Amino acid sequence: MPTRSNIAILRPGFCLLAIFAFLLLPIPSRSQEGGLRLKTVVIDAGHGGHDPGAVSKLSKMSEKEINLDLALLLGARIQKEYPDVKVIYTRKTDKFVELAERGNIANRNHADLFISIHVNSAKSTAASGTETFVMGTDKSESNMAVCKRENSVILLEEDYSTTYEGFEPDNPESYIIFNLMQNAHFEQSIAFASLVQQQFISQGPIKKSRGVRQAPLMVLWRTTMPSVLVEVGFLSNSSDRTILNQKESRQKIADDLFNAFAAFKTTYDSDGTFSFDPALLESPEEESNATVLPAAVSGPHYEIQILASSKKLKNGSPELKGVQEYRVRFINGLYKYSVGNFSTKEEAASRLPAIKKKFPGAFVVQID
């Protein structure tokens, strides 16, 4: 049965409002020659004020400080290299700005590009790397973890239920709201996000890329221009944290964002035909402590097959039920997963009952 918040989300008036909003999309900037020109960029330093974002107790670092530093560095570089481009910040000091207002700032100023800067965090300290999000409805487990964390900022706002049409960050059904509006600048957003990740991979101090992802992020939802949310690293990871704590590394990250901006502007100002590497859009494997062992093992031996699948499972997939070490082989159209390395069939058989408690269909296989 629909909850009160879901009824608010799905009511006809909201649908009409969403459609009406599209009719009022701002006209892109145009030069006297009639071509498109990227003339205004809005840079959003995530969090701020009483909302610190991710916090590292070990280094006393807070996400809001890193975000603001990067935003100001990026904006200064753009203003230096492109004095004709208007740079607008959602905040230039340590103050709290509501999520809806961040997008509204971009819309009111008819921005041609919106860049929201953030630092990631995860329960697993192994999680690391950069990733760039565009507005989308991919609700995979890892993407939703980011969504819930970033969208939960609205709980710090007064009367957030009215502002966000009954949206509740922790209620999966609330994300139906994002299906009511499609991003009219999706391809351009993907193109810019790809440029960002390419810069991070080739030039950035944190070279591990988690790719370009789609997610229902509130800060991107109502923007009416190409928009991305950049996660520049994990504050919860010791290696990323060390890099983010260095002044020269932050300058390098800001330079990478600028280079992506410059490349995007060049295409935007010319023919507007964007292209990107499709490989960057592939969903990376979930962070996990699991280890995929080499499939090739010298000499005959026995293993215990725990499951078979028509598709290759991601590392840490629920189907693997927390198994920490396993092998996978593609045989006769199936990915077959096995554990153990036993010299005799009897030794494997003695371990089988314990494994069958998790995988009832497990059985001993001979590997030649």
ABEGO torsion letter per residue (X at the ends): XBBAAAAAAABAAAAAAAAAAAAABBBBBBBAAGBBBBABBBBBBBEEEABAEBBBAAAGBBAAAAAAAAAAAAAAAAAAABAABBBBBABABBBBBBAAAAAAAAAAAGBABBBBBBBBBBABAABBEBBBBBBBABABAAAAAAAAAAAAAAAABBGAAAAAGGBBAABAAAAAAAAABBBAAAAAAAAAAAAAAAAAAAABABABBAEBBBBBBAAAAABABBBBBBBAEBAABAAAAAAAABAAAAAAAAAAAAAAAAAAAAAAABAGBBBBBAAAABBBBBBBABBBBBABBBEBBBBBBABBBABBBBBGBAAAGGBABBBBBBBGGBBBBBBEBBABAAAAAAAAAAAAAABAABBBBBBX
